[in-house]
Amino acid sequence: DWASVPFETTFSLTAHNDTSSAGFLTTPGYSVRLDGQRIQVEEDDEEGEIVSLVLDGPPNVLEATPTGFTINVLVTRLIGDAQPPPWNDWRAVWMGVE
């Protein structure tokens, strides 16, 4: 059974990924997924509430070139008291098809 969860969009994360070691001659079609923890629990500075930040949704590939691309990922803010471990060691797992 599905249940709705209140959330609001807070920000997005952006990172550049260097793919020059692959030696592409033309801009490939990049396929990307994220690897790593997806949830961080912290206290909201404004109201003192416990909130969860959840990385959710597909990563978007921006500014693709033969030597790299920029990844953009939406981060949502869920209100609740979940206590999973904090995120760390995120990395983009990618494949390029030329």
QUIJOLIN-V510201 format. One record per residue. RES is the residue in one letter. PHI is phi in whole degrees, -180 to 180 (NA if undefined). OMEGA is omega as a letter, one per 20 degrees, with the letter a starting at -180 (999 if undefined). D_LAST is the distance of its C-alpha to the last C-alpha in Angstrom with 2 decimals. Layout:
RES:PHI:OMEGA:D_LAST + RES:PHI:OMEGA:D_LAST
This chain:
D:NA:r:41.89 + W:-92:r:39.94 + A:-131:r:41.64 + S:-78:a:40.82 + V:-127:r:40.39 + P:-67:r:41.25 + F:-151:r:38.52 + E:-140:r:37.61 + T:-72:a:34.41 + T:-108:a:34.92 + F:-170:r:31.84 + S:-124:r:28.12 + L:-106:r:26.39 + T:-132:r:23.67 + A:-147:r:21.90 + H:-92:r:19.29 + N:-118:r:16.74 + D:-85:r:15.80 + T:-116:a:12.44 + S:-61:r:13.20 + S:-67:r:14.07 + A:-77:r:10.53 + G:71:r:10.31 + F:-63:r:7.00 + L:-92:r:8.04 + T:-127:a:6.68 + T:-69:a:6.73 + P:-81:r:4.20 + G:-85:a:6.42 + Y:-91:r:8.83 + S:-118:a:11.51 + V:-133:r:14.68 + R:-136:r:18.17 + L:-100:r:21.21 + D:-124:r:23.28 + G:131:r:26.93 + Q:-60:a:30.21 + R:-112:a:30.12 + I:-129:r:33.79 + Q:-133:r:36.12 + V:-103:r:39.82 + E:-154:r:41.81 + E:-91:r:44.90 + D:-75:a:44.72 + D:-64:a:46.46 + E:-74:a:47.86 + E:-119:a:49.60 + G:73:r:49.65 + E:-87:r:47.89 + I:-83:r:45.52 + V:-130:r:42.07 + S:-116:r:38.76 + L:-100:a:35.43 + V:-123:r:32.70 + L:-78:a:28.97 + D:-145:r:27.99 + G:94:a:25.40 + P:-74:r:21.64 + P:-72:r:19.87 + N:-106:r:18.41 + V:-91:r:15.35 + L:-123:r:16.57 + E:52:a:15.77 + A:-72:r:12.04 + T:-140:r:11.07 + P:-63:a:8.99 + T:-108:r:12.03 + G:165:r:12.89 + F:-156:r:13.99 + T:-107:r:17.40 + I:-107:r:18.44 + N:-128:a:21.57 + V:-132:r:23.73 + L:-75:r:27.02 + V:-112:r:30.04 + T:-109:a:33.07 + R:-111:r:36.63 + L:-104:r:38.60 + I:-92:a:42.37 + G:173:a:43.83 + D:-124:r:45.05 + A:-61:a:42.30 + Q:-131:r:42.23 + P:-76:r:38.95 + P:-67:r:37.85 + P:-69:r:36.22 + W:-76:r:32.49 + N:-167:r:31.18 + D:55:r:28.26 + W:-67:r:25.62 + R:-150:r:22.06 + A:-90:r:18.65 + V:-100:a:16.85 + W:-130:r:13.12 + M:-140:r:9.95 + G:-119:r:6.39 + V:-117:a:3.80 + E:-95:999:0.00
